[in-house]
Amino acid sequence: MAKIAFTLAWGVALVVTNRALQDVTWAQYVATFLLGGAYSLALGKARFLRGGNAVEKSK
């Protein structure tokens, strides 16, 4: 459930950022790339989004 809420909040942040940069296309691309990378890192690193420690689950 936390991952769904986090994804929806991140989607809203992405839409708001793109609307704020509406007339600057290159800045939209850069912001989308950076927010996408931060989202990917957050999903991989945040324990509450992974549902626990990945190492512990593999053992």
C-alpha positions in Angstrom: 0.0 0.0 0.0 2.9 2.4 0.8 4.3 1.8 -2.7 1.0 2.7 -4.4 0.7 5.9 -2.3 4.3 6.9 -3.0 3.9 6.3 -6.7 0.7 8.4 -6.8 2.4 11.2 -4.9 5.4 11.1 -7.1 3.2 11.2 -10.2 1.5 14.4 -8.8 5.0 15.9 -8.2 6.0 15.1 -11.8 2.8 16.6 -13.3 3.2 19.8 -11.2 6.8 20.1 -12.2 6.1 19.7 -15.9 3.2 22.3 -15.7 5.5 24.7 -13.9 8.1 24.3 -16.7 5.5 24.3 -19.5 7.2 26.7 -21.9 10.7 25.3 -21.4 10.8 21.9 -23.2 14.5 21.1 -22.4 13.9 21.8 -18.7 10.9 19.4 -18.7 13.1 16.7 -20.1 15.8 17.3 -17.5 13.3 17.4 -14.7 11.5 14.2 -15.8 14.9 12.4 -16.1 16.0 13.6 -12.7 12.7 12.8 -11.0 12.6 9.4 -12.6 16.0 8.6 -11.4 15.2 9.8 -7.9 12.0 7.7 -7.9 14.0 4.6 -9.0 16.5 5.2 -6.2 13.8 5.8 -3.6 12.1 2.5 -4.5 15.3 0.6 -4.2 16.6 2.2 -1.0 13.6 3.0 1.1 12.9 0.1 3.4 9.2 0.9 3.9 8.7 0.8 0.2 10.4 -2.5 -0.3 8.5 -4.2 2.5 11.6 -5.0 4.5 15.2 -5.9 3.9 15.9 -7.6 0.6 18.9 -9.5 2.0 16.8 -10.9 4.8 14.2 -12.1 2.4 16.6 -14.0 0.2 18.0 -16.1 3.1 
